[in-house]
């Protein structure tokens, strides 16, 4: 009750700036002033209720030419965010920005930037943003920096995007006039997802501090979920597995949909695997797979990426199940909303290639796997996504046995020395020149790798598509090659780093 009363005592403009958009809507439902009715439209837009926002704009009358121009900008942006370029372009073509004050010019330029974003044209985006100079106006400049970061993203310049996002956040936080918690939350979430894999000075620590300091509201809960989910991965890649799991559990508790809950189970399985908690990882993985098969994945959002994570995780254990998860992914009937950055993200394309290649390799189609994994490695390397590049190179090494791929993997992950991938690379490098390992046949090497994971003959046979007897025979030859007499002794040697492939 006290919290509700406190919100009622706030002005609509304070409610909006602080992220209480639902309360702002309630406070402006019967507003008479154009300013408050425009604020009502903005609150609807922040809640992604673009159709309602368009209806609200249509009901506003008595606006001055300048107010009409600002509403036209918001109207155009609503159309773009619904995927409709034509109406947005027609609206903007009828407005002459130079006739109006700086803030109206900026809103019109921002809407033009939205149109160019949907067209996938970074040059036009930059031209729209450069059409008006807001560098001396803090409450506009923060948004300008944030929008500029997405120009960099569309160009695949993710390090530059990271730099611009940090500057935008610093502007939102340090300039009282620029403070806008919605933009702050969105910029922080985007920054967190970049620092997961890109190392840039102290930006990881900066992102963590910012995420923890934001006064999250109920209307920003999805942004909070995506931010804390990203922090879980970022901590895991830096070897902080306990902290990673804490963030992952918290994210699951606030997951905004069944799809995202399933994604959280997949995350937890992946993070447990990274922490070498294999039994927990397997249990979580089984649960995530069961949930995935029962979930309706019809969504225009980015939730579907959880299926790629699942397929990758299960591929080495059960290629057929991995293939079935990919079939669910490929069978999603709706495309990702064109207004989302995820729709044209190079990282998604790289992830698709990487997972499809991983599944093909597990199923024995090494030629097809090589083509996809090589392409994934090239994509991740080009955008400085170190951990994924290393993982792709490691997969290539497993297929080709070419030392060059191991060297590429080691180089890619140099900034993440405490990650699970880095540990695996070090173990493989330690044994790559071991004559005992070199003497094994390709089939024996595959059995050896699975033995070192603690798998039994039946599991190995199922994964490799061979009979249990063949698996036992290969295992016996592997133990003989290393001079040990039991699976436990081989695993102990592997864990000491003396015999890990």
N, C-alpha and C positions, 0 to 999 in steps of 0.2 A: 504493500500500500504506500509506504513512504517513497519508494522508488517511482511509482506511478505518479504520485503527487508532485515529486520533484520535477518530473518531465512536464507535467501540466503547467508548472510555474515558469518554464523556459519559453523564450520567444521562438516562433517557428524558424527563424534564421539560425538561432543557436542550435536548435534540434537538428537542423539539416547539417550544419558544419560538424556536429559531434557524432553524426552517423545514426541518429534516431529517425530514420526516414518514415517509418510507419506512424510514429507520433507526429511528425511534421505534416504528413498527409491529413491526419485527423484534425490538426490545428488549422489547416488551410482549406478544409473542405468547403466551407461557406464564405471564404474570403471574398472581399469586394474589390480590394486594390489590385491593380495589374501586377504589381511587384510580388504580392503574396500568391496570386494565381500562377504566376510564372514559377515561383518557388515550388508550388504544388506539382507542376509539370516536371521540374527537375527531380523532385523526390520520386515520382513515378519512374522516371528514367533510371535512377540509381537502383531501383528495385526490379529493373528489367521489364517493366510493365509498359512497353513502348506503344502498344495499341491504345491503351488507356490514356497515355500521354498525348497521343495524336488527337484523341477525342476531346481531351481537356483543352488543348490549343484551339480546336475548332469552336469551342464555346466561349472563348475570350473575345469580347468586343470592346470598343471604345479605346483601343490602344493608340498611342502616338506613333508616328512613322518609325521612330527609333525603337520603340517597344515592339512594333510589328516586325522590324528587321531581326531583332533578337529572337523573337518567337519563330521566325522563318528558319533561322539557324538551328534551333532546337528541333523543329519539325523535320528538317532535312536529315539531321543526325538520327532521329527516330526511324525514319525510312531506311537509312543505311544499316542501322543495327538490326533491322528486320530482313536485310538482304535485298532491299529494293533500291537500286541505283537511279533508275529513270526518274521517279518522282522527286528524289533528292536533287538531282541535277536541274530539273525544271524549276524547282523552288528557288534554288540559289541563283539561277540565271536571271531571275527577275529582281534581284537585289543589287544595289550599287554600294559596296562597303565604304567607299571613300566619303560618302555623305554623312557618316555617323561617327560617334565617339569611339575611342580606342577599344573599350571593352566589347562594343558591338562588332567592330571590325574583327576583333579576335574570335568571337563566337562564330562569325561567318567563315573565317579562315579555318577554324577548327572543324566546322562542318565539311568544308572542302577537303580537308585532310582525311576525314572519315570516308568520303567518296573515293579518294585515291587509294586508301587502305583496302577497301573492298575490291577495287580494280587490281590490286597487287602492284601498284606503281609507286615505288619509293621516291622517285624523282619528283613526281607530282605532289606527293605528300610533303616533301621538303619545301617545294615551291609555295605551297599553301601556307605553311608555317612561317616562311620567310617573308610573306607578303605584308606582315605587320610586325613592328619592333616592340616587344613587350619586356625587354631586358631590364627596364627601369621600373617595372610594375610587378611587385612580388606576387600578388594574388593571381596574376596571369602567367608569370614567368615559370612558376612551378609546373603548371599544366603544360606549358610549352616544352619544358625539358622532358616531361613524362611522354608527351606525344612524339618528341624527337627520338626517344629511346625505341619506339616502335618502328620508326624509319630505319634505324640501324638493324633492328631484328629482321625486317623484311629484306634487307640486304644480306642477311646472314652474318652481320658484324656483331656477334654477341658480346665480345669484350667491350666494344663501344657502347652497346646497350647497357651493360652493367655500369659503366662509368656515368652515363646520363641518368640512369635510375638513382644512383647514389646522390648525384647532385640535386635531382628533383626532391628526394626525401629530405635532404639537408635544407632545402628551401622551404618545404612544407613545415618542417619542425622549427626552424630558426626564425622565420618571419611570421609574426602573429597574423598579419593580413593575408598570408598565403595558406594558413592552416586549413586543410580540408581533409578530414579523416578518411573519406572514401578514396580519394586519390592516394593518400598516404598508405592506406591498407593495400590497394592494388599495386602500387609501386613496390611495397615491401614484399608482397607475395611474389612478384615477378623477379625481384632481386634475389630472394631466397632460392628460387628455382635455377637461377644462373650460378650462384655460388656453390651449389651442390657439386659442380664439376669444374668450375673455372676458378683458378687461384689468382687473386689480385690483391696484393698487399694485405690490409686488415679488413677487407670488405666482408668476409665471413663473420667476423666478430661484430662488425657494425650492423650487419643484417640481423644477427641474433639479438643484439641490444634493442634494435628498433622494434622487432616483432614482439619482444617481451614488454616493451614500454607502451605500446598502443593500447588505448582504452577501447577494447573491442565491444561492440554492441550486438544485440540479437540480429539486427539487420545486416551485420557484417560477418555473420557466423560462417558463411561459405568461404569467404576470403580467409578467415582465421583458420578454418580447417585446411585449406590448401597450403597456407603458410606453414603451419606446424607439421603437416605431412612432409613438406619439402625440407624442413629442418631435421626431421628424422633421418632422411637420406644423407643430408649434408654432414651430420655428425657421424653416421656410419662410415662414410668415405674417408673420414679423418681418424677412424679407429676408435671413436667414442661410442662403443656399442650399447652400453647401459643407458647413456643419455638418448641415443637414437631410439631405443625401444620405449623409453618414457614418452618421448614426443609421439611415437607411433600409437601407443595406447591412448594418449590424450586425443589424437586426431580421430581414432576410431570412435571414441565416446561422443564426439560432436559431428560425426559424419552426417551430411545432409540428405542422403538417399541410400536405398538398398544397394545400388551399384557402387557407391563410394564405400559402404561398409565392406563389401566384397573386396574392393581394391585394398582396403586396410588389412584384411586378412592376408592378401597376397603380399603386401608390404612387409608384414610381420614375419611371414615365412621367409622372405628374401633376407630380411635383416637378421633373423635367427641363423640362417645359413652363413651369412657373412661372419657372424660371431662364433661359427663352428658348433652351434647348438643344433646338431643335425636331427636329433629325435624330435625336438620341439618344432624345428622347421618342417619336418615331414608331416607331423600332425596338423600344423597350421596349413600346410599346402593341401593336404587332403580335404580339409574343411573348406578352404578357398575354392577348390575345384568343384566341390559339391554345390557350393553357393552359386558359383558362376554358371553352372548348368541349369540352375533353377531360376536365375535372374532374367528379367526382361531388360535387355540392353538397348532398347529403343530410346535413344537420347541424341540430341545434337551437341552435347557437351563433350568434354575430354575424358569422361569416365572410362571409355572403352580401352584406354591404354593399359588398364589393369589386366585385360586379357592377354596383352603382349607379355607383360611381366610373368603371368602365370605360365604361358606356353614356354617361355624361356626356362623357367624354373624346373618344369616337369620334363623337359625334352630328353635329358640324359637318362632319366629314370624310366620314362614310358613315352616313347615317341608317338604312339598311337593316341594317347590322351592329349599330348601337345597338339597334334594335328586336329583333334576334335575341338580344342579350345580356339585354334586359329579359324576353324570353320565357323564358330560362333561369331568371332570378330568379323570375318568376311561377310557373314550373313546379316549384319546390322543394316536394316533397310534404309535408314536415313543418314544423310551425310552430316558431317560436323558443320555447325552454323558458320556461314562464311565470314561473319563479323569477328569470330574468335581468332586470336593469334594462333591457336593450336591448329587451325585449319590449313595454314600454309607454313607450318613450322618445319624447318629442315631436320630438326631433331626427331620429329615423328617419322619422317621418311627413313632416316637412318635407323631408327628403332625397328621399323617394319622389316627392313632388309636384314638387320642383325638377327631378329627372332626367326624369320623365315629361313635364313641360312642355318641357324642353330638347329632348327627342327629337321631340315633336310639332312644335315650332317649326322644327326642322331639316327635318322632312318636309313643311312647308308648311301645317300645320294651326294657324294662328295663333290662331284663336278658342279652340280647346281648350287651347293652350299658355298663353294669357293667364290663363285661370281657374286653372290649376294653379300657375303661377308667382306669381300674386298671392297665392294661399293660402300658398305656400312663404315668400314674403317676410314675410307677416303672422306666420307661425309663428316664423321665425328672429328677427324683430324683437322679438317678445314675450318671447323667452327670452334676448335680448341676444347672439345668435350673429351677431356683426358681419360676419364675412367672408362667410358664407353668405347673409345678408340682402343684402349688397352685390352678390353674384353674381346673386341672383335679380332685384334691381332693375336690374342691368345688362342682363340678358336681356330684361326688360320694355321697357327703353329701345330695345333693338335691334329689337323688334317694333313698338312703338307710336310711336317717335321723339318721345315726349313728354319735354321737358326735365325735368319734375318727377321722372321716374324716375332720371335721371342725378344730380339733386340728392340724392335719397334714397340712392342708392348711395354718393355721396361722403360724406354724413353718416354712414352706417352704418360705413364703413371708416376713419373718421378716426383711430381708435386703432391702425391698422395701415398707416401711411403708406409702409412699404417693401415691402408685399405686391404680388404681381403684379396683383391686382384693383385696388389703388389706382393703380398705374402705368397700367393700361388706362383707368381712369376719367379720370385727368388728361389722357391723350392724347385721349380722346373729347371732354372738355370744351374742350380747346384748339381743336378743329376745329368744334365744334357751331355756332359763329357764322360760320364761314368761308363766304362766299357761293359759292365754287367747289363746296364740298361740298353746300351747300343746293340748288344748281342740278341736281344729279344726280337721276335717277329712282330709285325704290326698288330696282329691279333693278340699276342701275349702282352704287348704294351697297353692295349685297351683293357684287357682283363686286369692287369697290374694296377691301372689307375682306379678301377672300381674296387679292387681289393683294398686299396689304401683308403677308400672312403668307408670301409667297414661292411661292404655288401657281401651277402652269401652267394653260393653258386647258383641257386635258383633265380635270385634277383639279377645276377650278372647275365645269366642265360636269357632271361626275358628282355633285358635292355639291349643286348647285342644280337638277339635273334638266333641264338645257337642252342644246342642241347645242354642240359645240366652236366652231362658226362664230359662234353667238350670243354665246358667252363672249368670243370675240376681238373682236367688234364692240363689246360693252359696254366691254371693256378699252381699245379705241382711243378711245372717247368719254371715258372717265375720264382717260386721259393727256392728251387735248386740253384737257379742262377745267382741268387743273392745269399746263398749259404745259410738259409734259415729253414726251420722245419715246421712252422705253423703260421697260420694267417695272423695270429696275434703278434708274433715276432716280426713279421713283415710290416704290420701297421706301426709297431713301436719304432722300427727303424725309420719308417716314413715320417713319423711325427718328430723324430730327432733331426729330420732334414737330410738324412743320409741316403734315402731311397724314395724320393717322391717324384712322380712324373707329372 
